[in-house]
Amino acid sequence: LAYIEWFTPFSIADTTTGFYTLSRSTHRHRHHAVIVPATDIVQSCYLIPHWG
C-alpha cells in the first residue's frame, strides 16, 4: 500500500527559475490524500520545496 497526497495541476512556469509551482489539493479545507495498492502507481514525481 502507498499513501498518496494529491496536488493541484501545474501553474505557469516561473519566469526566473523556469520551475512550475503547485500546492496541496484540499477538500473542505483538509488535505486530499488516499491509500492505494502500490501496483496502481504508474510514475512518481519529485517535488522541490520553495523556501521563503
DSSP file (Angstrom, degrees, kcal/mol; ACC not computed):
  #  RESIDUE AA STRUCTURE BP1 BP2  ACC     N-H-->O    O-->H-N    N-H-->O    O-->H-N    TCO  KAPPA ALPHA  PHI   PSI    X-CA   Y-CA   Z-CA
    1    1 A L              0   0    0      0, 0.0     2,-0.4     0, 0.0    34,-0.0   0.000 360.0 360.0 360.0 151.8    0.0    0.0    0.0
    2    2 A A  E     -A   36   0A   0     34,-2.7    34,-2.4     2,-0.0     2,-0.6  -0.996 360.0-134.9-135.0 139.1    1.1    3.6   -0.6
    3    3 A Y  E     -A   35   0A   0     -2,-0.4     2,-0.5    32,-0.2    32,-0.2  -0.835  27.8-167.7 -91.9 123.0   -0.1    6.9    1.0
    4    4 A I  E     -A   34   0A   0     30,-3.2    30,-2.4    -2,-0.6     2,-0.5  -0.953  12.2-159.6-119.1 126.8   -0.6    9.5   -1.8
    5    5 A E  E     -A   33   0A   0     -2,-0.5    28,-0.2    28,-0.2     2,-0.2  -0.916  21.6-135.7-101.9 130.3   -1.2   13.2   -1.2
    6    6 A W        -     0   0    0     26,-2.8    19,-2.3    -2,-0.5    26,-0.3  -0.580  19.0-165.4 -88.1 147.5   -2.8   15.0   -4.1
    7    7 A F  B     -B   24   0B   0     17,-0.3    17,-0.2    -2,-0.2     3,-0.1  -0.842  26.7 -97.7-125.6 162.9   -1.7   18.3   -5.5
    8    8 A T        -     0   0    0     15,-3.2     3,-0.1    -2,-0.3    17,-0.1  -0.312  53.8 -85.2 -71.9 162.5   -3.2   20.9   -7.8
    9    9 A P        -     0   0    0      0, 0.0    14,-0.2     0, 0.0    -1,-0.1  -0.268  60.3 -80.2 -63.6 158.9   -2.2   20.9  -11.5
   10   10 A F        -     0   0    0     12,-0.1    12,-0.2    -3,-0.1     2,-0.1  -0.261  44.3-145.6 -58.3 144.5    0.9   22.8  -12.5
   11   11 A S        -     0   0    0     10,-2.0     2,-0.1     1,-0.2     3,-0.1  -0.289  44.8 -58.1 -93.5-171.0    0.7   26.5  -12.9
   12   12 A I        -     0   0    0     -2,-0.1     9,-0.3     1,-0.1    -1,-0.2  -0.458  68.5 -96.2 -69.2 143.0    2.6   28.6  -15.4
   13   13 A A        -     0   0    0      7,-0.1     7,-0.3    -2,-0.1     2,-0.2  -0.304  40.7-104.3 -62.2 141.2    6.4   28.3  -15.1
   14   14 A D     >  -     0   0    0      5,-3.2     4,-2.0     1,-0.1    -1,-0.1  -0.463  23.7-138.2 -64.8 134.2    8.2   30.9  -13.1
   15   15 A T  T  4 S+     0   0    0      1,-0.2    -1,-0.1     2,-0.2    -2,-0.1   0.785  98.7  43.9 -69.8 -26.5   10.0   33.3  -15.5
   16   16 A T  T  4 S+     0   0    0      3,-0.1    -1,-0.2     1,-0.1    -3,-0.0   0.929 129.3  20.3 -82.0 -49.5   13.1   33.5  -13.3
   17   17 A T  T  4 S-     0   0    0      2,-0.2    -2,-0.2     1,-0.0     3,-0.1   0.733  88.1-133.1 -95.6 -24.8   13.7   29.8  -12.4
   18   18 A G     <  +     0   0    0     -4,-2.0     2,-0.2     1,-0.3    -3,-0.1   0.454  61.8 135.3  81.7   0.1   11.7   28.0  -15.1
   19   19 A F        -     0   0    0     -6,-0.1    -5,-3.2    -7,-0.0    -1,-0.3  -0.536  52.7-130.7 -82.6 148.2   10.1   25.9  -12.3
   20   20 A Y        -     0   0    0     -7,-0.3     2,-0.3    -2,-0.2    -7,-0.1  -0.698  21.1-144.7 -90.8 149.5    6.4   25.1  -12.2
   21   21 A T        +     0   0    0     -9,-0.3   -10,-2.0    -2,-0.3     2,-0.3  -0.848  22.3 165.5-115.7 154.5    4.5   25.6   -8.9
   22   22 A L        -     0   0    0     -2,-0.3     2,-0.3   -12,-0.2   -12,-0.1  -0.928  17.5-146.8-151.3 172.5    1.7   23.7   -7.4
   23   23 A S        -     0   0    0     -2,-0.3   -15,-3.2   -14,-0.2     2,-0.1  -0.933  37.0 -76.4-142.0 165.8    0.0   23.4   -4.0
   24   24 A R  B     -B    7   0B   0     -2,-0.3     2,-0.3   -17,-0.2   -17,-0.3  -0.379  47.3-120.8 -64.7 138.0   -1.7   20.7   -2.0
   25   25 A S        -     0   0    0    -19,-2.3     7,-2.5     7,-0.2     2,-0.3  -0.607  33.5-163.3 -76.7 137.6   -5.2   19.8   -3.1
   26   26 A T  E     -C   31   0C   0     -2,-0.3     2,-0.4     5,-0.2     5,-0.2  -0.901  18.4-164.6-124.9 155.0   -7.8   20.4   -0.4
   27   27 A H  E >  S-C   30   0C   0      3,-2.7     3,-0.8    -2,-0.3    -2,-0.0  -0.959  86.3 -11.6-136.6 116.5  -11.3   19.2    0.1
   28   28 A R  T 3  S-     0   0    0     -2,-0.4     3,-0.1     1,-0.2    -1,-0.1   0.903 130.3 -56.1  56.2  43.2  -13.3   21.1    2.7
   29   29 A H  T 3  S+     0   0    0      1,-0.2     2,-0.4     0, 0.0    -1,-0.2   0.686 117.4 110.3  64.1  23.0  -10.1   22.8    3.9
   30   30 A R  E <  S-C   27   0C   0     -3,-0.8    -3,-2.7     0, 0.0    -1,-0.2  -0.957  78.7 -97.6-124.3 146.0   -8.4   19.4    4.5
   31   31 A H  E     -C   26   0C   0     -2,-0.4     2,-0.7    -5,-0.2    -5,-0.2  -0.330  37.1-126.5 -60.7 140.8   -5.5   17.9    2.6
   32   32 A H        +     0   0    0     -7,-2.5   -26,-2.8   -26,-0.3     2,-0.3  -0.821  45.0 153.2 -94.7 117.0   -6.7   15.4    0.0
   33   33 A A  E     -A    5   0A   0     -2,-0.7     2,-0.3   -28,-0.2   -28,-0.2  -0.966  19.8-171.2-143.4 156.7   -5.0   12.0    0.3
   34   34 A V  E     -A    4   0A   0    -30,-2.4   -30,-3.2    -2,-0.3     2,-0.5  -0.937  22.1-129.0-142.2 163.1   -5.7    8.4   -0.4
   35   35 A I  E     +A    3   0A   0     -2,-0.3   -32,-0.2   -32,-0.2    -2,-0.0  -0.985  36.1 172.0-115.5 124.6   -4.2    5.0    0.2
   36   36 A V  E     -A    2   0A   0    -34,-2.4   -34,-2.7    -2,-0.5     2,-0.1  -0.886  40.9 -89.6-129.8 158.1   -3.8    2.8   -2.9
   37   37 A P    >   -     0   0    0      0, 0.0     3,-2.1     0, 0.0     4,-0.3  -0.466  36.9-125.9 -63.5 139.4   -2.2   -0.5   -3.8
   38   38 A A  G >  S+     0   0    0      1,-0.3     3,-1.4     2,-0.2    -2,-0.0   0.784 108.5  66.9 -58.9 -27.2    1.5    0.1   -4.8
   39   39 A T  G 3  S+     0   0    0      1,-0.3    -1,-0.3     3,-0.0     0, 0.0   0.679  91.4  63.1 -69.0 -16.2    0.8   -1.8   -8.1
   40   40 A D  G <  S+     0   0    0     -3,-2.1     2,-0.5     2,-0.0    -1,-0.3   0.584  78.6 102.8 -82.3 -10.3   -1.6    1.1   -9.1
   41   41 A I    <   +     0   0    0     -3,-1.4     3,-0.1    -4,-0.3    -3,-0.0  -0.626  42.2 174.4 -79.7 124.4    1.3    3.6   -9.1
   42   42 A V        -     0   0    0     -2,-0.5     2,-0.3     1,-0.4    -1,-0.2   0.821  64.5  -1.6 -96.0 -40.1    2.4    4.3  -12.7
   43   43 A Q        -     0   0    0      2,-0.0    -1,-0.4     0, 0.0     2,-0.2  -0.995  62.3-136.3-154.8 146.0    5.0    7.0  -12.2
   44   44 A S        -     0   0    0     -2,-0.3     2,-0.4    -3,-0.1     0, 0.0  -0.526  14.1-147.8 -98.5 171.5    6.5    9.0   -9.3
   45   45 A C        -     0   0    0     -2,-0.2     2,-0.4     2,-0.0    -2,-0.0  -0.990   6.5-140.9-142.8 130.4    7.2   12.8   -9.2
   46   46 A Y        -     0   0    0     -2,-0.4     2,-0.4     2,-0.0    -2,-0.0  -0.776  18.5-163.0 -91.4 134.0    9.9   14.6   -7.3
   47   47 A L        -     0   0    0     -2,-0.4    -2,-0.0     0, 0.0     0, 0.0  -0.943   6.9-154.6-118.4 139.5    9.0   17.9   -5.7
   48   48 A I        -     0   0    0     -2,-0.4    -2,-0.0     2,-0.0     2,-0.0  -0.956  24.1-123.1-112.3 126.2   11.4   20.6   -4.5
   49   49 A P        -     0   0    0      0, 0.0     2,-0.7     0, 0.0     0, 0.0  -0.318  13.1-134.9 -68.8 150.9   10.2   22.9   -1.7
   50   50 A H        -     0   0    0     -2,-0.0     2,-0.5     2,-0.0   -29,-0.0  -0.930  21.6-155.2-105.4 112.5   10.1   26.7   -2.2
   51   51 A W              0   0    0     -2,-0.7     0, 0.0     1,-0.2     0, 0.0  -0.759 360.0 360.0 -93.8 129.6   11.5   28.4    0.9
   52   52 A G              0   0    0     -2,-0.5    -1,-0.2     0, 0.0    -2,-0.0   0.438 360.0 360.0  90.7 360.0   10.5   31.9    1.7
